[in-house]
């Protein structure tokens, strides 16, 4: 499996932290030198290991925001 290249361009916020110290974060990330996208996933404290996540364009993130704003929690 080839290495995945990534660069965190902007850290937007932390959503949660596990007892093991991994943090679920929303970041703007460039994957394999492509256009940066917003990304929600778990990261270790050094941002070297990661869990599975969801990558969103700015437009998809805006639609997600609208969906969440319409929910009753």
Protein Blocks (a to p, Z undefined) as FASTA:
>chain_A
ZZdddddfbdfbdfbdcfkopacddddddeehiacddddddddfkomaccddddddfklm
mmmmmmmmmpcZZ
